[in-house]
Amino acid sequence: MENAKITGVNCGVPNVKLAGNDKMKHNESVSLHYEKITCRIVDGNIQYTDAWNERPGA
């Protein structure tokens, strides 16, 4: 990711007194904003880049 910023962090704890929740642990959700992201999949040699401020070439 290029020019990434954390824009939010939310924490949650399940009610462990309810049946089925006793094994659950706390959860965290992180929100990010970024200009450009590049995903690479090693198996298959695949790469994809996406940027919100660039137009795809025709």
C-alpha positions as CSV (number, residue, x, y, z in Angstrom):
1,M,0.0,0.0,0.0
2,E,1.2,3.5,-0.8
3,N,0.3,6.5,1.3
4,A,-1.8,4.4,3.7
5,K,-3.5,5.9,6.8
6,I,-5.4,4.2,9.6
7,T,-8.8,5.9,9.8
8,G,-10.4,3.9,12.5
9,V,-10.0,1.1,15.0
10,N,-13.0,-0.6,16.6
11,C,-12.8,-3.1,19.4
12,G,-15.4,-5.6,20.4
13,V,-15.8,-8.2,23.2
14,P,-18.5,-10.9,22.9
15,N,-20.9,-11.5,25.8
16,V,-19.3,-14.7,27.1
17,K,-22.3,-15.4,29.3
18,L,-24.3,-16.4,26.2
19,A,-24.1,-20.0,25.2
20,G,-21.6,-20.5,22.3
21,N,-19.6,-17.3,23.0
22,D,-17.5,-18.7,25.9
23,K,-14.7,-19.7,23.4
24,M,-14.7,-16.4,21.6
25,K,-12.0,-13.7,22.2
26,H,-12.0,-10.0,21.6
27,N,-12.1,-8.7,18.1
28,E,-10.6,-5.6,16.4
29,S,-11.5,-4.1,13.1
30,V,-9.1,-1.6,11.5
31,S,-10.1,0.8,8.7
32,L,-7.5,2.0,6.1
33,H,-7.5,4.5,3.4
34,Y,-4.8,4.4,0.7
35,E,-3.8,5.8,-2.6
36,K,-2.5,2.7,-4.3
37,I,-2.4,-1.0,-3.5
38,T,-0.5,-3.8,-5.2
39,C,-1.6,-7.4,-4.6
40,R,0.9,-10.2,-5.5
41,I,0.0,-13.9,-5.6
42,V,3.3,-15.8,-5.7
43,D,1.7,-19.1,-6.8
44,G,1.0,-18.3,-10.5
45,N,3.0,-15.1,-10.6
46,I,0.0,-12.8,-10.6
47,Q,0.2,-9.1,-9.8
48,Y,-2.6,-6.5,-9.7
49,T,-2.4,-2.8,-8.9
50,D,-5.3,-0.5,-8.2
51,A,-5.2,3.3,-7.5
52,W,-8.2,5.5,-6.9
53,N,-6.6,8.5,-8.7
54,E,-5.3,6.8,-11.9
55,R,-7.3,6.0,-15.0
56,P,-6.9,2.6,-16.6
57,G,-5.1,2.7,-19.9
58,A,-7.1,2.0,-23.0
